[in-house]
């Protein structure tokens, strides 16, 4: 299969058996949010498993994507990536169209994608998924805007929240740094007019944040935006937070406590293709990276990449 073929994997299965890994290429982002030794544990785990391995240490944007693409073309059995959601996105993008699976080693501030997939946070436990019989492969959807792939796009409050969290805050408080930045921006929020075209249907709505996402996790195990979101259903989920005030915050908290989801204050649609125009233009985050945008056109890429997940991951 061509490295740039965007068609889903031929089997169409959500889950498949994990093969015996022999050759692995590891990608490490040294600027990720977690400060922990990485190379030693990698060397120990790979040596104990008898794996042939190589490593790329990223220096800047795009390095992880290129390294993953080159490793797939070289015929490795699996690509492992250590870093945050942005680094994971890059590595996954480099594997779209190949059959080479991705092993996520959570090393960022939020690690939302790995939480969604049930991948353990401790490095040694995540590396343990390489052991024979310890894992299986899950076909995971991605979205695409132009030449760029994504798992999650957010416009509005979400972009301001990530833009407003300092490196010092993220290192000290992790996910709470984003929540703190969101609280600081609440008073500055004003409704945004969103004009949507979802699979050909035109919709107009107002809100303070819009998401086009393939996952519902909030980075906390068991807590999601909506339990209707499935990373492997061949659909993107479009969600709009219409307002943020005391009432909606209370509703969200009540939903989180009672059933583990905060969907009550949200409007939600599912789509294979969606266009968004925002007035005024908004700060946008794509898997943790910040951009400014007025318009988005996105389409889903079903089962774009296969990810190594625990056997306990539920169907």
N, C-alpha and C positions, 0 to 999 in steps of 0.2 A: 504493500500500500504506500502511496506517495506520502512524504512527510507533510505535505500541505493539503492533503485530502481531508475535507471537513465532514465527510459522511460519518455517521455513527458506526461503531464496530459491528462487524457482520453478524455476530451472534445475536445481538439485540438483547442479551441477558443483562439483568441488573447485577447479578452476582456470578462469579465463576471461581473455580478452584485456583488457589495461588500456586504458581509453578515453583519448581526448585530453583532458587536463585544461585547463580555462580559468579556472574560478573556484575558489579555494582559501581555506579558513578555517584559520588556524593558532592552536593553543592552546598556551600556554607556561606552565609551572609554574616561577616564579623560585626556588622553594625546593627544587628537585630536587638530587640529590646531586652532580652534576657542576658545576664552576665553569668556565664557558667562555662567550665571547661568543655570543649567539644571534641577536639582532635584526639585526645587520649581515649575517651569512651568509644569513639568511632573505630579507632585502631584496634582496641580490645575486642569489640563486638565482631568486627569483620574478620579478625584473625581467629577468634574462637569458632566462628562459623565456617572457616575455610574459604572465605570469599576472595576473589581477585578484585581489587578495588583501585580506584583513582579518585582524585578530588579536585574541585575547582573552588577557590575562594573568590567571591565576588568583590569587585571594586566599585561598581556603579550600576546604574539602571541598564537593563538589557542583558547583563552578563549571565544571569541565571537562565534566561530563555535560550540564549545562544549555547550555553553549556549543555542544557538538557537536549536541545535539538542535535548537537554534535554527538552526544553520547548515544542517542537513539540510532543515529545513522551508523555509529561504530559498532552497533550490535550488542549493547549491554542488556542484561536481563531486567534491571530495575534502576531507576534514578531516585536517589534519596535527596531531600532538600531540607536544610536546617535554616529556619528564619521565620519571619512573620508572614501575614497573609499576602502582602505585596510580593515577597520573594516566592512564596508558594504559587501565586498566580503566574509569575514569570516562568517558573519551571513547568507548570502544567501547560502553559501556552506553547512551549517548545516541544511538547509531546503530543499535541493534537494531531490526529491523523496517523500516529504510529500505534503499535500494540505494546509499547514499553510502558509498564506501570510506574506510578509515582508513590514513593514512601514519604510521608510527611513527618518531619521531626520538629515538633512545635518549639519555636525559639523566639517568638515575637511578643508584643504587648498583649494583644487580645487573643490570637490563635482561634478565631471564630470557626474557620473551616475545619480544623482538626477536632474541635469540640462537637461540631455537627456530625462528624463521621465517627465519633467515639474513640478517637486515637488518644492514647494516654499521654499526659503532659510530661511525666518524667522521661528523660532522654533514654535511660536504659530500658524502660518498658516499651517505648516506641521502637527502639532498635530490636527488641525481642520479637517484633512482628516478622522479622526476616527468618526466624527459625522455622524449620520444616514443620508443617501442620499447625502453625500458630496464626495464620491469617487466610483471608480470601481476597479476591479482587472485586471492587464495586465500580460499575460504569457510572460516571458522574457527568451531569449536564454542565455546559458552560454557555454563556451568552457571548455575542460578538457584536462589536460596533466598529464598522470599517475594518481595519486590519488588526484591531485589538480584541482580545478575549477578556472575559471577566466572569467572576462568580457573583459579584454584588456591585451594583451602582447605587449611590445615594445622592440626592440633590437637596439643598436647603440646609436645614438645621444640622443634618449629619455631616455635611461638608464643613460647616463652620465649627462643629464640635471637634473634628479631627484637626482642622487647621489651627484651632485655638489651644490644643493640648501641647504643652512644651515638652521637649526631650527630657528635661529634669523631672517633670511631673510624671511622665510615662515610666521612667526608670524607677521612681519612688513608689508610685501608686498603681501602676498597671492600668487595668480597665477603668478604675475609678477616675483616672486623669481625664478620660473622655467624658465621663458623666459630669465632672466638675466644669469642664469647658462648656458643656451643654447648658448647665445651669446659668453660667455667666452670660450666655447668649439669649436666654429666654426673653428678656425685656426688649431686646432689639428685633424680635421676630415680628414680621407682618405677613399676612397671607400672600401666597404666590398663586398666580393663575396658571394652571397646567392644562394644556390642550393635548389630549391623548388620541392616538389612533391605534386600537388594539385589534389585531387581525382584521383590519378593514372597518371596524366600528369606531366612530368618532365620539369622544367623551370629553366634556369640559368639567373641571372641578377646581377647587381651591384647597390649598393646604400649606403647611410649613415644611414638609419634607416628603419627597417621593423616592421610592425604592424600586429598582428592577433587580430581582434577586433569584438565586437558585437555592438559597438556604435560609432557614428561619432562625438559626441559633443566635443568641445574644452573647455568646461567649461564656455562658454559665450552663453547666450540664443540667439538662432537664427543663430549661427555660427557653421558650421560643416566641417569635413574633406571631406565628400561626402554625398550628399542627397540620394544616392543609398543604404546607409547602413540602415538596419532596424533591430531593436533588437528582432523582433518577427517573422522573415521570415524563421527560421530553417537553416540559413547559417551563417558562419563566413566570414568576409571580410579580405582579405590579401592585404596590401598596402605597397609599397616600395617608399621611398623618394630617388630618384636617386642621387640628388646632392643638396647642399644648397649654393647658391651664390646670388649675387645681383639680377640677372635676375629672378631666381625662387622665391625669396622673393617678388619681385615686382609683379610677376604673382599671387602668393598666395594672396597678399594684394588686388590686383585688383579683384580677384574672390570673396574674402570675402566682398568687398564693393558692388559689382554688384549683386551677387545672394546668398550670405550667405554661400558659401562653398569654400574650398581651394584645391579642387581636381586637379587642372590643373597640378601641378608639380608631381603628383603621378601616379604610375602604380597600377592598382587595379584588383583583382580577387575575386571570391566568391567560398567558399568551404565548404563541409561537413567534410572533413578530409584533413590535411595538415602536411607535414614534412618539416623542414627547417634545413639546415646545413650552418653555417656561418664560413668563413675564413677571418681574424682570429676570435677567440672567442670574444663575445661581452658582455657588461653589459646589463642585461635584466630587465625590470620592469614588474611585474604582479600586476596590479591594485595598483600601487604606491609603492610596495615593490621591493627591488633590489636583483638581483641574477646575477651570471655569468654563461653563457651558450654558448656552441658551437652548440648544436642540440636541436630541439624542435619537438615533435610530438603531434599534437592536433586534437581533434574531437569535433564537436558541440553537445550539449545536448539541443534539441529543448524544449522551454517552461519549462526550468529547475526549475524556481521559479516564483511564482505569486507575483506581487508587487502592493501595494496600490498606485493608481495614481489619480490625480484630474479628475473630470468628463469632464473638458475642454480639457483633453489630446486628441489630434486628432488621428483618426484612420489612 
